[in-house]
Amino acid sequence: MCGHNGDETSFVLHDATDEDHINAIHNIVRRDVWEGFVVGTTATTASSARGRADDTGGRSTSRLERYAGTIGFRCRFCKGAPPGERAEKSAVYPRSLERIYLSNIRFQRDHIMQCNYIPPSIKEEYTRLKNSKGVTRGKKKYWVTSAMRRGLCNSDDGIIFASSAVVGSSPAVVVAATDEKRE
């Protein structure tokens, strides 16, 4: 489930097994709203973060450089909008697989209902589910394992595609390969 947008690859975490492991609210976000991408340092990628009218989304290019080559997540509806028109948390940059879940919670809290680009039908379904009784919290471990199934792994620099390091290697080898790249 990867797409290609210009020089940037995007993907979703959603897959058919989500319904068995996470609540319906998280399912909507993973399936319909959130997309992952490899962070670059171009103006296009830099503008994935919300911000002022300076076309870097309020994050200076030098600030984004620390995320270069790692995985970020963003709203697929407002990613192409001018940075000043995006709601808060239009893009998030979790530093480890274990932090993807928390980044999603922050994204839901600060972005979804404030985003002018998410279709009303998605917001209505999101609100209906949010207000219904019996909605359970998400399973944090599933967010980690599903990200790993997509080929994501932790590195010293943040989340990366395993193929960015050494495909099929243990996490220790991935970290070692990442260290070699930085030297």
N, C-alpha and C positions, 0 to 999 in steps of 0.2 A: 504493500500500500504506500508506495512512494510516488511522488509527483515531481516534476521538474519545472521550475519557474525561472526562465532566463538562465543565470549561472548558479541558481540555488536549488537544492533538492529539499523537498518537504515530505513529511510522512505523518501518519496518524498512529496513535497507540491502540486504537480500537480494533478489536477482532471479534469473531463470532462467539468466543467463550466469555466475553465481558459480562453478558447478562447473567451468567451463572455465578459470578464472583464479585461484582460491584453493584452498587445501588443505581437506580434508574437516572438519577441526577448526574452522576459521574459518567454514566453511559452516554447521555446526550452531549456532555462536554467533550468527551473523547471522540465520539463519532461525528458530531456536527460542528463543533466550534474550534477546538484546539488543534493546532498542528505543530509538529516538531520541525526544526530546521537546523542546519549547520551554520553557526555564526561566522560571518565573514567580517571584513573591515571596510567594505564598500559603503558608499552613501546609502544604497538601497537597503542593505542589511542593517546599517546603523540606524536607519529611520524606522526599524521595526519596534523600537522602544518609543514610548510616548514622550512627548515633551514640547518644547518651545518651537518657534518657527525657524529654528536654525538648521533644519533638514538633517540633523543627527538625532532627532527624537529626544533631545534633552540630555543625551549621553554623548559626551565627546567621543570622537573616533578613538582617541587614546584610551578612554575608559573601556570601550568595547574591545579593544585589542586584547585585553586580558581574557576575554571569552572566545577569541578567534579560534576556530577549529573545533569548538565544543558545541554541544547541543543546547538550543534554547527552545522555548515553546511560546506560541503567539496565537492571537485571534486571527483566524483565516479571513474574517470579514473586513477587518479594518487595517490589515497589514499594508495595503496599498494607499491608504488615506494619508493626507498630509499629517505629519506628526502632531501638530497642535490640535487636530480634530479628534485624536484618539483618547479614549477614556484611560484612566490609570491602569497599570499592569497589563497593557496590551501585549507585552512580551515579558517573559520571565526566564531566568537563567539559573536553574538549580545546579548546584555544584556536585551533586552525587545522585545516584539512582534512588537512594533512600529519601531524598528531598523532593522528588517529583510530586508525590502526593500532596505535601504541604504547599508547594508552588501552585498546584491546581486549586487548592482551597483558597489561597490568596487571590488567584485569578478570578475564581467564582465570586468571591466577596467584593472585590474592588472593580471588576471590569464588566461582567456580563450585563447587568441591568443598566449600567451607565453607557454602554457602547451604542452609538447611534447607527451602527452598520449591521448588527446582528438582526436578522429578520424577526418581525413581531411574533410569528408562529413559534419560533424556537424559544423566545423569551416567555411566551404564554405557557408553553409546555413546561419549561423550567420552573416558572412560578407556581404552576399547579402542583407539580411534584414537590417542590420546596414546602408548600403549605399543607400537603397531605400528611395524614398520620401514618406512622409505621415506617417512615423512611429511616433506614439504618445508616450508620456511619460506614464509610468505605473500608475496604481491607487494604491496609498499607502494603503488606507484603505482596499482594497481587500486582500492585503498580510496579514494583521492582521486577518481579519475574516476567511480567508482560513486556517490560522495556528490554529485558535481556533477550527475550524471544525475537524482538525486533532488531537485535544485533547491537544494542547499546551496552556500554560498560563504563565503569568508573576509571578515571586516570587521575594523576596528580593535578592536571589542569582543569578537570571537570568531567562531564559526561561526553563520551565520544562513541562513534561507531567502532565496533570491534575491528572492522576491516581497516580502520585508520591506524591501528597498531599492528597486531599480529593475529590474523584470523585463526580461531580454534585454540588459542593459547590460554593458559590459566591466567587469572587476574594478575598474578605476580609478574608474569612475562609481559602482559599488556602494560603494566606500570613501568617495567624496566625498558620496554621499547619506547614508551613516551619519554622517559628520562633521557634516552639516547638522542631523541629528536631535538631536545632542548639544548644539548651540549654543543 
